[in-house]
Amino acid sequence: MITKTCYNEECSQENPQPLTNFHKQSTGKLGVRSRCRTCHNQAMRDYERKRGPEWRRKKTLHRYGITPQDYDRMFREQEGKCKICEKIPQERHSRDRHLVVDHCHTTQAVRGLLCHSCNRALGMFNDDPKVLDKAAAYLRSA
C-alpha cells in the first residue's frame, strides 16, 4: 500500500497515511493533494470564513447565474415570501433565515425564491408536476 505524509506539519492524523486520505489532483505528486482531506477541508473552511459572508453569498448565487442584485430584486417582487407557501422565513434555524434559489435541474433556469421546506418538497417529488398533482389529489381525498 502506498502512503504519503500530509504537508501540514500540525496535522492531527497519523502520518504517513494511505492515499485514500487525500483528495485526488491530477497534477499532484502521486495524483493526490499535498494535504490530507482533514487538513484541506479545514483550510477551505478557514479561507471562506476569512473572505466573509458577502463573498460566500456571491459564490452561491453565481452557481445559478444570478447576482446579489438579482436575488434582492426577486425578493422584493415576492415581498419576502416563499413563492409557493407565501410564508415569510423565520429565524428559528440558520437554514430558515432566508429564501433559497429554486431552479429547474434540466434547463438551469431560475424559477423563484422558496423557503427551505418548499424547496426540499419539490426535490423529494423530483420536480415532477404529475406526481405533485397526485399528491394534491391524495390530500383532497383524505
N, C-alpha and C positions, 0 to 999 in steps of 0.2 A: 504494500500500500504506500502510495506517495504521500508525503506530508509536507507541510510548509509552516513557517513561523510567521506570525502576524507582525506587520510592520510597526504597529503601535507598541511602544515599549511598556505602556501601562496596561496592556491587555490583561483582562481578568481570566481569560481562558487558558487552559493548559497548553503549553507550546512544546514541540510542534504539534500542529493539528492536521487532520485529514483534509484533503482538498474540498470535500463536501461542505466544510465550514466556511468556505469563501464563495462570494458571488462570482459568476463567470464574467470574463472580459477577454475578448478575442486578442487584444493587443498586449495583455498582461503576460508576465512570465508564468509558464505552466498553464496559461489560459484562464487564470483567475486574478482577482484584485489583490492588492498588496496587504489590505487589512481584512481581518476576518469579518463575517457577517455582523456579529455583535458590535464591533468597533465601527464598522462602516455605517450601520444603521444609526448608531448614536451620533456619529459625526454629521450625518444628514439632518437629524432632528435638531442638533445644535445650530447648524447652518441656517435652517429655516427659522428657528427661533430668533436668531440674530438679525435676520432680514426683516422680520416684523410681520404683523397681521395683514397689512395692506399689500405687501408683496405676495403673501400666500393667497389672498383674495384674487389678485390679478392672475396668478398662476392657475388657480382653479377655474376661473371664468374663461380663461384663454382656451381651455380644453373644449369649450362649447362654441368657440368663435365669437364671444361677446366681450365687451369691455365693462368695467365697473359702471360707466355711464349708461350703457345699455341696460344693465341689471337695475340700476336706480330708476330709469325711465319705466321699465316694466313693473317695478314695484309700485311706483306712483299710479300707473294706469290700473293696476289691480287693487289700489287703495290699501296696500299692505296685507291683502288677504290671499289665502290659497285659492287658486283658480278653480278647484273642484269643490271643496267643502266650505269655502269662504270664511274660514276661521282665521283670526289673527294669531300668529305664532306666540307661544308662551315661553317664558324664560325658565321653566322648570329644569330642563336638562339642556346641555350645551347644543345638542343637535336640533332642539326645538326652538332655538332662539331666532332663526331666520328661515326664509323660504329658500328652497333648493331649485336649481335649474332643471326643468324636465325637458327631455329631448327624445326624438324618435331615433331608435337604435339602427334603423335601416337607412334613413336619409340624413341623419345627424342634425336635422332642423330643430331649433329650439321651439317648444310649444308654449311654454309659460313657466310661472313660478308656482311651486306646490309646497305644502307642508311636508314634513318628513313622512308622516303616516300615509298620506295620499300617494306620494311618490313610490313608497315601498309597495303599496297595494297594487299600483299599476304594474310594477315589476313582477309581483307574485302571479299576476294574471298574464304575464308575457306580452303586455301591451296589446292584447287581442280583444277587439270590440265585441266579437261574438261571445267570448267567454264572459266578458263583463255584462253583456245583455242577459245571459243565462243566470248569472249571479243576481242581477237585479230582479229578474222574474222569480227566482227562488225566494228572495226576501219578501217580495209582494205576496207570494202564495202562503207564506207562513202565518 
